[in-house]
Amino acid sequence: MAKKKKPAFNYNAEVKRLRERGPERLYLLYGQEDYLRERFAGELEKVCVPGGEEFSLHRLSGAGLELGELGEAVNAMPFFTERTLVLVRDYDLNKCREEAWERLKAILSDIPDWCTLAFVQSPGMAPDGRLSAVKGLKKLGRALEFTEQEPAALTGWIAGRCKALGRTIERRDAEYLVFLCGGLMQGLIPQIEKAAAHAAGERITRADIDATADRLPEADVFAMTEELGRRRYDRAAAILADLLGNKDNHPIMLNALIGIQLRRMYACKAGLNAGRSRGDVMELCSMSYDRFFDQLCDAAKPYTEAELARLVSLCAEYDYRMKSTGQDPADLLRELFGRIAAGA
């Protein structure tokens, strides 16, 4: 049975808990969904220091943070508020070892009743859950991982953003926007605004999205493998040329994305052939939207399991060649494309 995906962070439930029960003394806020993470940090400010009383709000940078400074902020008395709030941004918990952790643990274990301390980590500072400091902090406080939202919640949020701009969007088109641009809210906001500005009428259409969206390379790789499966080689080659024409897309990265897509196609073919449920296979392929899973199935249809397994191995072979032979990675990627098109 496929490993069950960890449920997405329920932002509304966590805010409700905060408002009804009050704040904890210690939080660890982290994860890829930085828009919701910052929204929650803002909710902490509203609850702990209503009115924005700056004397009771302490903002500390994790870079070069002295634990003595942290201890002073945690023990500072409230000023014209019932609580204080200490926000520490990007303290590197992964480098907090032995002696430093013992000193930090002494502070975290003795946070006054009137204080809330929150470690706010950007995606690049994700805590390593295997380390003692991270385990200890999670044990002492409340750890919230802000993850990409479930499809229904995300498309509903997109519809709400469109409505605020005087526009509407159909669910299918909201899903398409997520497919092209990713599911992180902070990145979607400018894409929604551009599509709304482009729309001639009240409704944002797929054409508006196509005209304005900054497409992720993953979306173009998906489209390219679809065209290869349909034997439309000229279209597939045009997509590859566009991908290589973008200097941000290194051939090694593109090869990795092609490998991921081919592994999804193999998992889709093998899973369905083995009689696994549609839900299990979608989870195995890391697919959240039915319509794009259907497209994945269609892309895999022209191939046998053995052919897809061979193509996955071929990507691994070219990854090694790109990193070890000194040959031009772009030339190797074009060669790989030709071999995929030839089925070998």
PyMOL commands that set and color helices and strands:
alter all, ss='L'
color gray80, all
select helices_A, chain A and resi 11-21+34-48+54-56+67-75+93-95+98-108+123-125+132-140+151-164+171-181+185-198+206-212+217-229+233-245+251-273+278-284+290-300+305-324+329-341
alter helices_A, ss='H'
color red, helices_A
select strands_A, chain A and resi 26-30+57-61+84-89+115-120+142-145+168-169+203-204
alter strands_A, ss='S'
color yellow, strands_A
deselect
rebuild
show_as cartoon
